[in-house]
Amino acid sequence: MSDHVQNWVDVAAEEDCVEGHAVEVLVDGQVIAIFHEQGEWFAMDGMCAHQGGPIAQGHVAGGCVTCPWHGWQYELSTGIQTINRQPLQKTYAVRACDGRIEVDMNS
């Protein structure tokens, strides 16, 4: 049994996050990028691990996002940087519920 206590936070309307794009939200002072890609939802730290670029403004394709500043790419599901294969971006559990997007800030 897990000791994980979920902390689901309502962050956006489903309609605000268009398929293949991202939306940037602020939760308790933390920037989170929410992605809707191929029918799935993903959430990760919204500031690139490289130099703090705006991840939500990056190009989304093939399950990855490319930071618009310097081209660093991260897997949406894991936060793994695609070149060095290190998990550099924190990811969060995310779900759609009654037309709203919720992120588990304790995940």
Contacts in CASP RR format, 6 or more apart in sequence:
PFRMAT RR
TARGET T0000
AUTHOR 0000-0000-0000
METHOD contacts of the structure
MODEL  1
MSDHVQNWVDVAAEEDCVEGHAVEVLVDGQVIAIFHEQGEWFAMDGMCAH
QGGPIAQGHVAGGCVTCPWHGWQYELSTGIQTINRQPLQKTYAVRACDGR
IEVDMNS
4 106 0 8 1.000
4 107 0 8 1.000
5 106 0 8 1.000
6 93 0 8 1.000
6 104 0 8 1.000
6 106 0 8 1.000
6 107 0 8 1.000
7 104 0 8 1.000
7 105 0 8 1.000
7 106 0 8 1.000
8 95 0 8 1.000
8 97 0 8 1.000
8 102 0 8 1.000
8 103 0 8 1.000
8 104 0 8 1.000
9 27 0 8 1.000
9 102 0 8 1.000
9 103 0 8 1.000
9 104 0 8 1.000
9 105 0 8 1.000
10 100 0 8 1.000
10 101 0 8 1.000
10 102 0 8 1.000
11 25 0 8 1.000
11 27 0 8 1.000
11 32 0 8 1.000
11 34 0 8 1.000
11 101 0 8 1.000
11 102 0 8 1.000
11 103 0 8 1.000
12 23 0 8 1.000
12 25 0 8 1.000
12 34 0 8 1.000
12 100 0 8 1.000
12 101 0 8 1.000
13 99 0 8 1.000
13 100 0 8 1.000
13 101 0 8 1.000
14 96 0 8 1.000
14 99 0 8 1.000
14 100 0 8 1.000
14 101 0 8 1.000
15 99 0 8 1.000
16 23 0 8 1.000
16 101 0 8 1.000
17 23 0 8 1.000
17 34 0 8 1.000
17 35 0 8 1.000
17 36 0 8 1.000
17 41 0 8 1.000
17 101 0 8 1.000
18 36 0 8 1.000
19 36 0 8 1.000
19 37 0 8 1.000
19 38 0 8 1.000
19 39 0 8 1.000
20 35 0 8 1.000
20 36 0 8 1.000
20 37 0 8 1.000
20 38 0 8 1.000
20 60 0 8 1.000
20 61 0 8 1.000
21 35 0 8 1.000
21 36 0 8 1.000
21 60 0 8 1.000
22 33 0 8 1.000
22 34 0 8 1.000
22 35 0 8 1.000
22 36 0 8 1.000
22 55 0 8 1.000
22 56 0 8 1.000
22 57 0 8 1.000
22 58 0 8 1.000
22 60 0 8 1.000
22 65 0 8 1.000
23 33 0 8 1.000
23 34 0 8 1.000
23 56 0 8 1.000
24 31 0 8 1.000
24 32 0 8 1.000
24 33 0 8 1.000
24 34 0 8 1.000
24 46 0 8 1.000
24 54 0 8 1.000
24 55 0 8 1.000
24 56 0 8 1.000
24 57 0 8 1.000
25 31 0 8 1.000
25 32 0 8 1.000
25 34 0 8 1.000
25 103 0 8 1.000
26 32 0 8 1.000
27 103 0 8 1.000
27 105 0 8 1.000
28 105 0 8 1.000
30 45 0 8 1.000
30 105 0 8 1.000
31 45 0 8 1.000
31 46 0 8 1.000
31 47 0 8 1.000
31 54 0 8 1.000
32 43 0 8 1.000
32 44 0 8 1.000
32 45 0 8 1.000
32 46 0 8 1.000
32 92 0 8 1.000
32 103 0 8 1.000
33 43 0 8 1.000
33 44 0 8 1.000
33 45 0 8 1.000
33 46 0 8 1.000
33 55 0 8 1.000
33 56 0 8 1.000
33 65 0 8 1.000
34 41 0 8 1.000
34 42 0 8 1.000
34 43 0 8 1.000
34 56 0 8 1.000
34 94 0 8 1.000
34 101 0 8 1.000
34 103 0 8 1.000
35 41 0 8 1.000
35 42 0 8 1.000
35 43 0 8 1.000
35 44 0 8 1.000
35 60 0 8 1.000
35 65 0 8 1.000
35 76 0 8 1.000
36 42 0 8 1.000
37 60 0 8 1.000
37 62 0 8 1.000
37 63 0 8 1.000
37 76 0 8 1.000
38 62 0 8 1.000
38 63 0 8 1.000
41 94 0 8 1.000
41 95 0 8 1.000
41 96 0 8 1.000
41 101 0 8 1.000
42 76 0 8 1.000
42 77 0 8 1.000
42 91 0 8 1.000
42 94 0 8 1.000
43 91 0 8 1.000
43 92 0 8 1.000
43 93 0 8 1.000
43 94 0 8 1.000
43 103 0 8 1.000
44 55 0 8 1.000
44 65 0 8 1.000
44 74 0 8 1.000
44 76 0 8 1.000
44 79 0 8 1.000
44 89 0 8 1.000
44 90 0 8 1.000
44 91 0 8 1.000
44 92 0 8 1.000
45 55 0 8 1.000
45 89 0 8 1.000
45 90 0 8 1.000
45 91 0 8 1.000
46 54 0 8 1.000
46 55 0 8 1.000
46 56 0 8 1.000
46 89 0 8 1.000
47 53 0 8 1.000
47 54 0 8 1.000
47 55 0 8 1.000
48 54 0 8 1.000
48 55 0 8 1.000
48 67 0 8 1.000
48 69 0 8 1.000
48 70 0 8 1.000
48 72 0 8 1.000
48 89 0 8 1.000
49 72 0 8 1.000
49 81 0 8 1.000
49 88 0 8 1.000
49 89 0 8 1.000
50 67 0 8 1.000
50 69 0 8 1.000
50 70 0 8 1.000
50 72 0 8 1.000
51 69 0 8 1.000
51 70 0 8 1.000
52 69 0 8 1.000
53 67 0 8 1.000
53 68 0 8 1.000
53 69 0 8 1.000
53 70 0 8 1.000
54 67 0 8 1.000
54 68 0 8 1.000
54 69 0 8 1.000
55 65 0 8 1.000
55 67 0 8 1.000
55 74 0 8 1.000
55 89 0 8 1.000
57 68 0 8 1.000
58 65 0 8 1.000
58 66 0 8 1.000
58 67 0 8 1.000
58 68 0 8 1.000
59 65 0 8 1.000
59 66 0 8 1.000
59 68 0 8 1.000
60 66 0 8 1.000
60 76 0 8 1.000
63 75 0 8 1.000
63 76 0 8 1.000
63 77 0 8 1.000
64 73 0 8 1.000
64 74 0 8 1.000
64 75 0 8 1.000
64 76 0 8 1.000
64 82 0 8 1.000
65 73 0 8 1.000
65 74 0 8 1.000
65 76 0 8 1.000
66 72 0 8 1.000
66 73 0 8 1.000
67 73 0 8 1.000
67 74 0 8 1.000
72 81 0 8 1.000
72 83 0 8 1.000
73 81 0 8 1.000
73 82 0 8 1.000
73 83 0 8 1.000
74 80 0 8 1.000
74 81 0 8 1.000
74 82 0 8 1.000
74 88 0 8 1.000
74 89 0 8 1.000
75 82 0 8 1.000
76 91 0 8 1.000
77 91 0 8 1.000
78 87 0 8 1.000
78 91 0 8 1.000
79 87 0 8 1.000
79 88 0 8 1.000
79 89 0 8 1.000
79 90 0 8 1.000
79 91 0 8 1.000
80 86 0 8 1.000
80 87 0 8 1.000
80 88 0 8 1.000
80 89 0 8 1.000
81 87 0 8 1.000
81 88 0 8 1.000
81 89 0 8 1.000
91 107 0 8 1.000
92 103 0 8 1.000
92 104 0 8 1.000
92 105 0 8 1.000
92 107 0 8 1.000
93 103 0 8 1.000
93 104 0 8 1.000
93 107 0 8 1.000
94 101 0 8 1.000
94 102 0 8 1.000
94 103 0 8 1.000
94 104 0 8 1.000
95 101 0 8 1.000
95 102 0 8 1.000
95 104 0 8 1.000
96 102 0 8 1.000
END
